[in-house]
Amino acid sequence: MELRIPAPDADLLAERLTDGLPDAEFAIPGQIVADIGQLRPRRQNVDGSISLFIEALTIAE
């Protein structure tokens, strides 16, 4: 998925969202998150926003 974080605090919010992401635990009914991480480096957009590209491998329970 692609998440676009608006300015002015995009850097701070992107860091908070991705810090420890691979070790995070998720509660998604009927799903197990087997793996999650950034698909590619975040992108700084011309409007000051940041795009994060996150990929998750989920398994149905």
C-alpha positions, 0 to 999 in steps of 0.5 A, a space after each residue: 500500500 502507499 501512504 501519503 503523509 502531508 506536510 508540515 510534519 511528514 518526516 516526523 510522522 513517517 519515522 514514527 510509522 516505520 520505526 519498529 514496523 517489522 517487529 510490530 504486532 497487529 490485531 486483524 480479525 481472521 488474519 495473521 501478519 506474517 511479514 511487513 516492511 517498506 517495499 522501497 525507500 520513502 519518497 519526498 514529494 514536491 508539496 512537502 508530503 512523503 509517500 511510504 510504500 509498505 508491503 504486508 504478507 498476511 495469512 488467513 487463519 
